[in-house]
């Protein structure tokens, strides 16, 4: 049986494993012609909107922790939308800008053109400790063993100094399927997961939300998942409990 999450509005929403979410992404792109940038834009904008709704205050400092993959690209997109609305953006990245490829590289190019560049990692303590909110966009659902190198450094720094942490999709360092942490992992205050909740998420440990990134419900049918209009009223839905069937 598939684990389900109960939403605040009473709807039961099925979960997906890491492998299933990877297949959802493949079907969405190859069969439905959805673009990676298109879905990333929806993810980043909805995350930024949630941060504004919860924390408000255009004068707030937001520190974005960005990895080099799709999750990092979503964080960079979120940074742009917050910048556009007057927030002060501080950016810490696990890899040099020139190492970013594909959609994440495209997102950084936009930020760079707007004058936002990555800070040096030796400034992590200051940039994390003085931020109103820290956005965790380091790994996402594709965890490959214990976090290492700069990723582990930023996770540890966030756990030590951050006031409020919002994770994108899943707290970095947590296995999307099992919920286990093979090494250091982000201590999130809130998590905004994408498309469908990942099986390893735990709403008893942080406020958990699922947000729409534009994937039609028909994409899930090959996986045996039938969905109603779970985002009929809002682009973001709060999840309150997980039911392990």
N, C-alpha and C positions, 0 to 999 in steps of 0.2 A: 504494500500500500504506500501511497505517496503522502508525505507530511504536508499538512496544510496550515495556513496562518489565518487567524480570525481578525478581520479588520474592524476598526472602530464603528463602522457603519453596519456591522453584522454580516458582511459578505465573507465567505470562506474562499481564500485564494491559494491555489496549489503552489508548491515549491518546485524548484528545479535543482538538479545537481550541477557541478561544474561541467561535466561532459554534455549534459542536456542543454545548458546555456550556450555552450560552444556550438552545438548543432542548431539552436535557435538563431544564433548570429549568422551561421552559414546559410540557412534557408532564407533568412531575411535579405541577405545580400545577393545570393546567387539566383534564387527563385522569384523573389519579390522586388528585386532591383532597388532595395533601400541602400543608401550610401552610408558608409561608416561615419563620414563627417556629418551627415544628416542626423543620425541617431546620437552622435556625440554632442551635437549642438543642442538637441532636446535635453539630454542629460545635464549638460553644464548649465543651461538656462534654468531648468527646474530646480537644480541644486542651489543656484544663486537666489532664486525667488524664495526658496525655503529659508535660507539664511537671513534674507531681508525681513521676511515675515516674523521670524523668531527673535532676531537680535536687533533689527531696526538700526537706527543711528547711522546716518551717512558718514559721520566722522570716524567710524570704527576702522581699526586696522585688521586686515584679514591676511593671514599667512597661509599660502598654498604650498603643500608638500606634494611635489609632482614626480612620478616615475616616468619612464621613457615609453611606456606602452599606451594602450587605449584608455586605461584608467587615468593615467597622467594627462592625456589629452582632454578628457572630460574636466579634470581640475583646472587646466589652462583655459578652457572655454568658460568655466565658472568664473575664473579670475577676470576675464574680459567683461563679462556681464556686470560683475560687481564694480569694476573700474568705471564702466559706463554710467553707473549710478552714484558715483561720488565716493566710493569706498577707497581707502588707501591699501594698495595691494603690495604684499611682500612675497617674493617667490623664492623657494628653495627647491632645487632639482637634483636628482640623483646622478644625472649624467650631463655632460656639456651640451649646450644647445645644438652644436653641429652634429651631435650623435643622434638627434631625434629624427625619425623617419616618418613617412606616411602622414596619417591624420594628426598625430601628436606634433609632428614637425610643422604642419600647416597651422595648427592652433598657436604654436609658439611664435611663428612668423608674424601673425597678426598682432600678438601682444608686443613683440619687439618693435614693430612699426609704430605702435602707440607709445613707445618709450618705456615699457616695462621689461626689465631684464632680471635674470636670476642673480641672487646675492651669493656671496661666498659661504661655503658650509661652515666655516669657522664663526660666522655670525649667527648660527642656529639658535643658541641660547637667547640672545637678545631678541631676535625676530619672532621667536615662538613665545617667549615670556611676556612681551608687550603687546601681543595680538589679542583682539577681542575674541576672535574665532580662528582656530587652526583647521584647515581643510585637509583631510587625509585622502590623497589621490595617488598613492604610491604603487599599489599592486593590483587590487581588484580581485576577480574570481580565479585568476590563473596563477595561483601560488605554486611555486616549484621548490619545495623544501623550506628550510628555515631562511628568513631574510638575512642577507649578508651585506657587507660593505656599507656604502652610503645609505642604502635603504634601512638597514638595521640602525645606523647612527641616527637617522631622522626619527625613526620610531621611538628609540630610547629617549631622544631629546623631547619629543612630544609628550611622552608619558611622564617626564620629569617636570616640564615647565608649562605645558599648555593649560589654559583656563577652561576653554570650551572646545571640544573636538567633534567635528562633523565628518564622518567617513562616507566616501562615495562608493556605493555598491556593497562593500563588505569591509570591515576593519582590516587593514593591511596586516598580514601575518596569520590570519585566520583561514583555515581550509573551508572553502565554500560549501563542500558537501558534508563534512563531518563536524564542523565547528571547532575542531581541535587546532592547537597552535604548536607547530613543530619547533618553534623558536620564539623570539620576541614578537609581540603583536601589539597593535595600537589599542589603547584604552579609549574607546569612543563614548561620547555622551549621547550622540545621535548617529544614526546610519540611514542614508537615503539609498535604497537599493533600486536597481534598474529593471524595468520590464516585469519580472516576477521575482519574488523573494527566493534567495538561495537557501537551500535546506539547512546549512550550518548556522544561519543567523539566529540570534537569541534575543527576543524583545524583553526578557527579564533583566538583561545586562545594560541596555541602552534604549532610548526611544527609537523606534524603528518605523520607517516609512517606505512605501514602494511608489515609484513614479513612472509615468508613461514616457516612453521614448519613441512612440510612433509606430510600434510593431503591430500589425493587424492580428486579430485573434486567430485567423486562419493559418498563420505561421506555425502555431503550436499543435495543430491537428496531427501532423505526422508523428508527434511524440505521444499521442493519446491524450492530449490535454484539450479540453473544451472549456472555453472562457466566455463568460457573459461580459457586458460592458462595465468592467470594474472601475474604469475611470470616467463614468458617465457624468459625475457631478464635479469632480476635481481632477487635476493632473497628478495629484499626490494624495495617497491614502495612508492613514496611520494603521499599523498592525499592532495588536495588543497581546496576542498569545500565539504560541505554536502548538499544534496538535500532532503528536507523533503517532500515526496510525499503524 
